[in-house]
Amino acid sequence: MKAYYSLMFMGVVYFICLGLLTFPVIQNNAIYLHKLQLTWQSDLIRPEQFGFAKNQVTPFFLNTTDGESIFAWHVLPLGTYMHHREELAEQETGVATDPVSTKNLQLLKDDPEARLIIHCIHGNAGTLGAGYRPVYLRSLSAAHPSKIHVLAIDYRGFGLSTGTPSEQGLINDGLSAVRFAVDQLGISPSQIALVGQSLGTAVTFGVAESLASQSPPEELGAVISIAGFSNLKELLLTYRIGGYIPILAPLRGYPKIQKWFSNFVVEPWSSVTRVASLVKNSPNLNLVLIHAKNDYEIPWIHSDLLFVHAASAARKTLEGEDTKMKISDALDAKVLTSYGHESTLATWPEEMSNGRRISQWLVRWGGHNAVVTSASTAVIVARALGL
Ligand SMILES: *[C@@H]1O[C@H](CO)[C@@H](O)[C@H](O)[C@H]1NC(C)=O
């Protein structure tokens, strides 16, 4: 009897929580968790506290077109840092008020061979310095001794950035980072790779799609999604916070109720729609989807859905908008290359891709977060950058 009451109690608590989530303000806070900083004890304008060498990282603020001030870190490749370390260390520390004039950004500007990763580092919650994130930055930039610079931002409402998060707002923030690199540093879009993880993949697709559909279109060197998802509604049906706390999964047996609750999702974050539009408008697209097979927060089936929508859009550029392709047919047409037990590379066949490169890496280990820090991910990213 006791067990019965505690089960009933948990059920009531669950439905109260779910009910609260239907309020847009509460939902906004629950999805982005931006108030949860997780770096209260440290100071984001002192990146040495997060394990970087003195002045290896330049903290500064980007300005968005809608008046927000977005906190950013530029990470210098360690080999380049070693080469210039005395000069770099002599510079002032703290926020760079004129970032373009720092030695760090001049080194990026003056190297025509340099690649720039613009990292949509979030995930919900936390700041640039939270959890694994500083390790993401070091690991990705370490894939080459001197060529990979990384620019990472805290979206609006997160950390030291101003504003409140929203779908369009986060995409604007990513666009501002690209604008800064292209307009103020003179970096060619082909030298830039957008990399996102988790919620950041949705931002990445939003930014890349927006650049590709403007006129004239701008195509980036690579668009890389790590642990991405199809769209927010679909994600909430399976998502478990931290791999444990389910949102709509307990209602699995009641699809109507699930659907009813998922209709309250305010912002769709539909990456499958965006990836299709991106493929359509980017004749030279280099799309790389990376997902760990042991990701229990966002299962890798989501990356299959992204792959299928991208592949189908590529085929439509050849055979017309009315071309229909079943999901199973698209999955069957993948060209698979196995790398031992470790990972599988699936590519979309050239004859159906009309010049677009669409690939998917399913890696064995890494889960939802540590996958970004693995050496195999760094190798995949460096290859996508043509290194
Ligand atoms: C953003 O605007 C502020 C204030 O006008 C300025 O000091 C800063 O240099 C700008 N940042 C960039 C990256 O242009």
The ligand as an SDF file (V2000), in Angstrom:
LIG
                    3D

 14 14  0  0  0  0  0  0  0  0999 V2000
   31.2920   46.3890  -29.2380 C   0  0  0  0  0  0  0  0  0  0  0  0
   30.8990   47.6790  -28.8780 O   0  0  0  0  0  0  0  0  0  0  0  0
   31.6990   48.2700  -27.8560 C   0  0  0  0  0  0  0  0  0  0  0  0
   31.0520   49.5780  -27.4550 C   0  0  0  0  0  0  0  0  0  0  0  0
   30.7170   50.3380  -28.5690 O   0  0  0  0  0  0  0  0  0  0  0  0
   33.1290   48.4210  -28.3520 C   0  0  0  0  0  0  0  0  0  0  0  0
   33.9410   48.9610  -27.3400 O   0  0  0  0  0  0  0  0  0  0  0  0
   33.6530   47.0480  -28.7420 C   0  0  0  0  0  0  0  0  0  0  0  0
   34.9390   47.1630  -29.2910 O   0  0  0  0  0  0  0  0  0  0  0  0
   32.7250   46.3920  -29.7530 C   0  0  0  0  0  0  0  0  0  0  0  0
   33.2060   45.0240  -29.9670 N   0  0  0  0  0  0  0  0  0  0  0  0
   33.6230   44.5840  -31.1310 C   0  0  0  0  0  0  0  0  0  0  0  0
   34.1430   43.1890  -31.1750 C   0  0  0  0  0  0  0  0  0  0  0  0
   33.5870   45.2340  -32.1660 O   0  0  0  0  0  0  0  0  0  0  0  0
  1  2  1  0
  1 10  1  0
  2  3  1  0
  3  4  1  0
  3  6  1  0
  4  5  1  0
  6  7  1  0
  6  8  1  0
  8  9  1  0
  8 10  1  0
 10 11  1  0
 11 12  1  0
 12 13  1  0
 12 14  2  0
M  END
$$$$
